[in-house]
Amino acid sequence: MLSKLLRHEFRATQRIMLPLYLLLLVTAGMFHLSMLMQENERIGEGWAARIFTGVSITLFVISLVGVSVLACALMIYRFYKNLMTDEGYLMFTLPVTTHQLILSKLIVSLVWSVATVLADALAVVVAMCRMVEMNDLRQAWQEFLYLLGDMTAGEIVGYGIEIALLMLFSAVASFLTFYAAIALGHSFANHKILLSVAFYFAFTIGLQIIRNLISVFSIGAVSFRWEELDPYALIHWGLGGAVGLSVLQAVGFYLLTHGMLRRRLNLQ
């Protein structure tokens, strides 16, 4: 049944996300065209070309940021609309578990988040491909290799895996924080949306305080043995700790969301 929920959710969201990606690529193409016009001295000096360049740059920047913001907002809105409004009466009567309802929203949100990152990257490549020369890319790659220093291939792969895991679990934890705040806010009879916003900010502030305390204690513990520690090992330790905190955050808010939806849901 989870597969059916996923298909339904993808069909509902792709009607908005795919046109947004198309709009992003169109604005990237406009930006690229404006750069070509600027390379032509006869065309680029005209007032029409300057206006087109200004408009294309503005639209590209707005679309680049706006698509990411709208994608996140849409995923949160889908959770709220399907499970917390009148649609919730239908969703919770389906022969599915609460776990499947949450997972369907979470999986779709993660897929579209990855797709949005790739779409943004492709748009930047389309927009900037004429502005970046091969020599610049070669120099940037050499500088990157220099920054890596004497790290082995295994260490580089390890860092890559840890960073990928951190990005994945951070995204999971972020969406589940929104879900938990909405579910907790809607367990009350009145002011549900206002309480959901208040709970989200309370969660965010509380998590930031916890992270700051952990950072202070970690720095204090490391400072006593700084000369004995391997810098690369410290990076691994820091990335691993960040991944662990994200996993704990995700698990905690998942359990809170599930508990609220199962026992304290109030659709009135």
PLY file of the C-alpha trace (Angstrom):
ply
format ascii 1.0
element vertex 268
property float x
property float y
property float z
element edge 267
property int vertex1
property int vertex2
end_header
0.00 0.00 0.00
2.97 2.30 0.55
3.73 2.13 -3.18
0.22 3.33 -3.99
0.57 6.23 -1.58
3.89 7.14 -3.19
2.43 7.05 -6.71
-0.46 9.26 -5.64
1.87 11.71 -3.90
4.26 11.92 -6.84
1.40 12.54 -9.26
0.05 15.31 -7.04
3.40 17.05 -6.58
4.88 16.67 -10.05
2.15 18.90 -11.47
3.82 21.75 -9.60
7.46 20.69 -9.40
8.05 19.89 -13.08
6.80 23.30 -14.32
9.00 24.94 -11.67
12.05 23.08 -12.98
11.14 24.08 -16.53
10.82 27.71 -15.47
14.22 27.50 -13.78
15.87 26.17 -16.93
14.15 28.83 -19.05
15.51 31.62 -16.84
18.94 29.96 -16.94
18.72 29.97 -20.73
17.77 33.66 -20.69
20.76 34.40 -18.49
23.02 32.45 -20.86
21.60 34.34 -23.84
22.19 37.68 -22.12
25.85 36.74 -21.59
26.16 35.92 -25.29
24.68 39.30 -26.15
27.16 41.05 -23.87
30.04 39.38 -25.73
28.87 41.05 -28.93
30.03 44.67 -28.68
27.51 45.93 -31.24
24.50 44.26 -29.59
25.61 44.37 -25.99
25.93 48.15 -25.84
22.29 48.74 -26.79
19.72 49.77 -24.19
17.50 46.81 -25.04
20.36 44.37 -24.39
21.14 46.01 -21.06
17.51 45.81 -19.98
17.29 42.19 -21.08
20.48 41.37 -19.16
19.20 43.00 -15.98
15.82 41.27 -16.23
17.34 37.87 -17.02
19.79 38.04 -14.11
17.01 39.06 -11.72
14.67 36.32 -12.91
17.38 33.68 -12.75
18.38 34.54 -9.18
14.75 34.68 -8.06
13.93 31.36 -9.72
17.09 29.71 -8.37
16.17 30.61 -4.80
12.41 30.45 -5.29
12.31 26.89 -6.62
14.12 25.61 -3.54
11.87 27.53 -1.17
8.68 26.54 -2.99
9.74 22.88 -3.11
10.21 22.81 0.66
6.98 24.74 1.26
5.02 22.40 -1.02
6.25 19.29 0.81
5.26 20.74 4.17
1.90 21.92 2.80
1.16 18.45 1.42
1.66 16.94 4.88
-0.60 19.55 6.44
-3.29 19.45 3.73
-3.54 15.66 3.43
-3.38 14.72 7.09
-4.51 17.73 9.13
-7.49 19.13 7.20
-10.72 17.56 6.00
-8.69 15.31 3.68
-7.39 13.64 6.82
-10.77 11.98 7.38
-10.26 10.09 4.12
-6.54 9.42 4.55
-6.93 7.89 7.99
-9.75 5.63 6.84
-7.57 4.03 4.16
-6.22 0.54 4.87
-2.76 1.90 5.63
-0.78 2.38 8.80
0.29 5.69 10.27
3.89 4.72 9.52
3.05 4.38 5.83
1.34 7.77 5.75
4.35 9.48 7.29
6.87 7.59 5.18
5.03 8.38 1.95
5.27 12.10 2.68
8.87 11.85 3.84
10.14 9.78 0.90
8.50 12.04 -1.67
9.88 15.11 0.09
13.41 13.68 0.01
13.17 12.71 -3.67
12.00 16.17 -4.68
14.69 17.75 -2.48
17.41 15.83 -4.31
15.78 16.64 -7.66
15.71 20.32 -6.73
19.42 20.34 -5.88
20.20 18.67 -9.22
17.93 21.09 -11.09
19.64 24.07 -9.44
23.06 22.65 -10.33
22.02 22.06 -13.95
20.60 25.58 -14.17
23.87 27.07 -12.91
25.82 25.03 -15.46
23.52 26.20 -18.27
23.77 29.82 -17.15
27.52 29.92 -16.55
28.94 27.59 -19.19
30.10 30.49 -21.38
31.58 32.40 -18.45
33.87 29.63 -17.19
36.84 28.61 -19.32
38.52 25.21 -19.27
41.66 26.78 -17.81
39.61 28.13 -14.90
38.13 24.68 -14.26
41.58 23.08 -14.43
42.98 25.63 -11.98
40.04 25.17 -9.60
40.53 21.40 -9.69
44.25 21.75 -8.96
43.50 24.04 -6.02
40.97 21.52 -4.74
43.55 18.73 -4.92
46.03 20.96 -3.11
43.53 21.52 -0.30
43.12 17.78 0.08
46.80 17.59 0.94
48.14 14.12 1.58
44.82 12.43 2.18
44.48 8.94 0.77
41.76 7.89 -1.66
40.09 5.94 1.14
39.94 9.03 3.37
38.49 11.13 0.55
35.81 8.50 -0.13
35.11 8.30 3.59
34.62 12.05 3.84
32.34 11.97 0.80
30.17 9.24 2.31
29.97 11.05 5.65
29.02 14.34 4.00
26.37 12.59 1.87
24.95 10.88 4.97
24.96 14.18 6.85
23.04 15.91 4.05
20.55 13.03 3.84
19.82 12.74 7.55
19.80 16.52 7.98
17.08 16.75 5.33
15.14 13.89 6.97
15.44 15.54 10.38
14.37 18.93 8.98
11.19 17.58 7.41
10.35 15.53 10.49
10.79 18.63 12.66
8.12 20.35 10.58
5.90 17.26 10.71
6.21 16.96 14.50
5.43 20.63 15.04
2.34 20.43 12.81
1.13 17.19 14.40
1.65 18.54 17.92
-0.02 21.87 17.12
-3.04 20.10 15.64
-3.54 18.00 18.76
-5.12 21.08 20.34
-8.66 22.28 19.75
-7.90 25.91 18.87
-5.19 28.02 17.22
-3.69 24.93 15.57
-1.60 26.68 12.92
-0.31 29.29 15.38
0.64 26.57 17.85
2.34 24.58 15.09
4.51 27.59 14.23
5.27 28.16 17.92
6.25 24.51 18.42
8.50 24.62 15.36
10.40 27.64 16.65
10.59 26.05 20.12
12.04 22.88 18.58
14.52 24.88 16.52
15.71 26.95 19.47
15.96 23.88 21.70
17.98 21.97 19.11
20.32 24.93 18.61
20.94 25.15 22.36
21.70 21.42 22.50
24.12 21.68 19.54
25.87 24.66 21.11
26.30 22.82 24.41
27.66 19.74 22.65
30.06 21.92 20.64
31.34 23.66 23.78
31.94 20.38 25.62
33.53 18.80 22.55
35.91 21.70 22.00
36.79 21.67 25.67
37.52 17.94 25.61
39.61 18.18 22.44
41.64 21.19 23.58
43.34 19.17 26.34
44.79 16.70 23.82
45.01 18.89 20.72
48.64 18.11 19.92
48.06 14.35 20.18
45.08 14.19 17.83
45.11 13.62 14.09
43.34 16.52 12.28
41.79 14.13 9.77
40.49 11.96 12.60
38.94 15.06 14.17
37.10 15.79 10.93
35.79 12.23 10.82
34.75 12.51 14.43
32.97 15.82 13.81
31.13 14.56 10.73
30.19 11.33 12.47
28.91 13.22 15.48
26.84 15.52 13.26
25.35 12.51 11.47
24.55 10.89 14.81
22.80 14.00 16.09
20.75 14.23 12.88
19.73 10.57 13.24
18.69 11.11 16.87
16.73 14.21 15.87
15.02 12.35 13.03
14.11 9.36 15.21
12.82 11.55 18.03
10.61 13.69 15.82
9.42 10.68 13.84
8.24 8.99 17.03
6.61 12.23 18.19
4.84 12.67 14.87
3.64 9.08 14.84
2.42 9.29 18.42
0.51 12.52 17.83
-1.14 11.25 14.64
-2.07 7.94 16.21
-3.29 9.04 19.64
-3.87 12.80 19.74
-5.05 13.69 16.23
-7.74 16.38 16.25
-9.35 17.07 12.86
-12.23 19.12 14.25
0 1
1 2
2 3
3 4
4 5
5 6
6 7
7 8
8 9
9 10
10 11
11 12
12 13
13 14
14 15
15 16
16 17
17 18
18 19
19 20
20 21
21 22
22 23
23 24
24 25
25 26
26 27
27 28
28 29
29 30
30 31
31 32
32 33
33 34
34 35
35 36
36 37
37 38
38 39
39 40
40 41
41 42
42 43
43 44
44 45
45 46
46 47
47 48
48 49
49 50
50 51
51 52
52 53
53 54
54 55
55 56
56 57
57 58
58 59
59 60
60 61
61 62
62 63
63 64
64 65
65 66
66 67
67 68
68 69
69 70
70 71
71 72
72 73
73 74
74 75
75 76
76 77
77 78
78 79
79 80
80 81
81 82
82 83
83 84
84 85
85 86
86 87
87 88
88 89
89 90
90 91
91 92
92 93
93 94
94 95
95 96
96 97
97 98
98 99
99 100
100 101
101 102
102 103
103 104
104 105
105 106
106 107
107 108
108 109
109 110
110 111
111 112
112 113
113 114
114 115
115 116
116 117
117 118
118 119
119 120
120 121
121 122
122 123
123 124
124 125
125 126
126 127
127 128
128 129
129 130
130 131
131 132
132 133
133 134
134 135
135 136
136 137
137 138
138 139
139 140
140 141
141 142
142 143
143 144
144 145
145 146
146 147
147 148
148 149
149 150
150 151
151 152
152 153
153 154
154 155
155 156
156 157
157 158
158 159
159 160
160 161
161 162
162 163
163 164
164 165
165 166
166 167
167 168
168 169
169 170
170 171
171 172
172 173
173 174
174 175
175 176
176 177
177 178
178 179
179 180
180 181
181 182
182 183
183 184
184 185
185 186
186 187
187 188
188 189
189 190
190 191
191 192
192 193
193 194
194 195
195 196
196 197
197 198
198 199
199 200
200 201
201 202
202 203
203 204
204 205
205 206
206 207
207 208
208 209
209 210
210 211
211 212
212 213
213 214
214 215
215 216
216 217
217 218
218 219
219 220
220 221
221 222
222 223
223 224
224 225
225 226
226 227
227 228
228 229
229 230
230 231
231 232
232 233
233 234
234 235
235 236
236 237
237 238
238 239
239 240
240 241
241 242
242 243
243 244
244 245
245 246
246 247
247 248
248 249
249 250
250 251
251 252
252 253
253 254
254 255
255 256
256 257
257 258
258 259
259 260
260 261
261 262
262 263
263 264
264 265
265 266
266 267
